[in-house]
Amino acid sequence: MGEILIAAIQQELTDESALALQSDLTEMAAAGARGVVIEISGVEIVDSFLARVLSEIAAATNMLAGRTVVAGMRPSVAITLVEMGLSLRGLETARSLEDAMALFQGQAGR
């Protein structure tokens, strides 16, 4: 949507597909995107590898003057991440895709 990339993940990702997502989003962010929204409401499990990939996407986007928002995280996924001691550094979260887009709209006036 404009300068915002939206990636909706509708199923569990294999390690290979997570790496492909990382590569694709990083390339597109380098082309001038202002930010990335990763919608994960269809994901039931986030393991340490996927958490690391999401953090690396955020780091790359931040280096390119953008921001990364993860939208639609299930409460069970958030609880699991906390219990595993994992943090998603550099990522912001939003309850829904609409809330994530509102974060970017609020940024436009700055």
C-alpha positions as CSV (number, residue, x, y, z in Angstrom):
1,M,0.0,0.0,0.0
2,G,2.0,3.0,-1.2
3,E,5.3,3.1,0.5
4,I,4.3,0.4,3.0
5,L,4.9,-3.3,2.3
6,I,2.4,-5.7,3.6
7,A,3.2,-9.4,4.0
8,A,0.3,-11.5,5.2
9,I,1.4,-14.9,6.5
10,Q,-1.5,-17.3,6.4
11,Q,0.2,-20.5,7.5
12,E,3.1,-21.8,9.4
13,L,6.5,-21.0,7.7
14,T,9.2,-23.5,7.1
15,D,12.7,-22.3,7.7
16,E,13.3,-21.9,4.0
17,S,10.1,-19.9,3.4
18,A,11.0,-17.7,6.4
19,L,14.4,-17.0,4.9
20,A,12.8,-16.3,1.5
21,L,10.4,-13.8,3.2
22,Q,13.3,-12.1,4.8
23,S,15.2,-11.8,1.5
24,D,12.1,-10.5,-0.4
25,L,11.1,-7.9,2.2
26,T,14.7,-6.7,2.7
27,E,15.1,-6.2,-1.1
28,M,11.8,-4.4,-1.3
29,A,12.5,-2.2,1.7
30,A,15.8,-1.3,0.0
31,A,13.9,-0.1,-3.0
32,G,12.4,2.8,-0.9
33,A,9.6,1.5,1.3
34,R,8.9,3.5,4.4
35,G,8.0,0.5,6.4
36,V,6.9,-3.2,6.5
37,V,3.8,-4.7,8.1
38,I,4.0,-8.4,8.7
39,E,0.5,-9.8,9.4
40,I,0.7,-13.0,11.4
41,S,-2.8,-13.8,12.5
42,G,-2.6,-17.1,10.6
43,V,0.5,-18.2,12.5
44,E,0.0,-20.4,15.5
45,I,3.6,-21.0,16.4
46,V,6.6,-18.7,16.4
47,D,9.8,-20.5,17.2
48,S,13.2,-19.0,18.0
49,F,14.2,-19.2,14.4
50,L,11.2,-17.3,13.1
51,A,11.6,-14.8,15.9
52,R,15.2,-14.2,14.8
53,V,14.2,-13.8,11.2
54,L,11.5,-11.2,12.1
55,S,14.0,-9.3,14.2
56,E,16.5,-9.3,11.3
57,I,13.8,-8.0,9.0
58,A,13.2,-5.2,11.4
59,A,16.9,-4.4,11.8
60,A,17.3,-4.2,8.0
61,T,14.2,-2.1,7.6
62,N,15.3,0.3,10.4
63,M,18.7,0.7,8.8
64,L,16.9,1.8,5.6
65,A,15.0,4.5,7.5
66,G,11.8,2.4,7.8
67,R,10.0,0.6,10.5
68,T,8.5,-2.9,11.0
69,V,5.2,-3.7,12.6
70,V,4.0,-7.2,13.4
71,A,0.2,-7.2,13.3
72,G,-2.3,-9.8,14.5
73,M,-0.1,-11.8,16.9
74,R,-2.2,-14.3,18.7
75,P,-2.1,-14.1,22.6
76,S,-0.8,-17.7,22.7
77,V,2.1,-16.7,20.4
78,A,3.0,-13.7,22.6
79,I,2.8,-15.9,25.8
80,T,5.1,-18.5,24.2
81,L,7.6,-15.8,23.1
82,V,7.7,-14.5,26.7
83,E,8.0,-17.9,28.3
84,M,10.9,-18.7,25.9
85,G,12.6,-15.5,26.8
86,L,12.5,-14.3,23.2
87,S,12.1,-10.7,22.3
88,L,11.3,-9.2,18.9
89,R,13.9,-6.4,18.9
90,G,13.2,-3.5,16.6
91,L,9.6,-4.6,16.0
92,E,6.5,-2.8,16.9
93,T,3.2,-4.7,17.4
94,A,-0.4,-3.9,16.5
95,R,-3.5,-5.8,17.1
96,S,-4.7,-5.8,13.5
97,L,-3.6,-4.7,10.1
98,E,-5.8,-1.6,10.4
99,D,-4.0,-0.7,13.6
100,A,-0.6,-1.2,12.0
101,M,-1.5,1.1,9.1
102,A,-2.8,3.7,11.6
103,L,0.7,3.7,13.1
104,F,2.2,4.7,9.8
105,Q,-0.5,7.3,9.2
106,G,0.4,8.9,12.5
107,Q,4.0,8.9,11.4
108,A,3.2,10.8,8.2
109,G,2.5,14.0,10.1
110,R,5.8,14.0,11.9
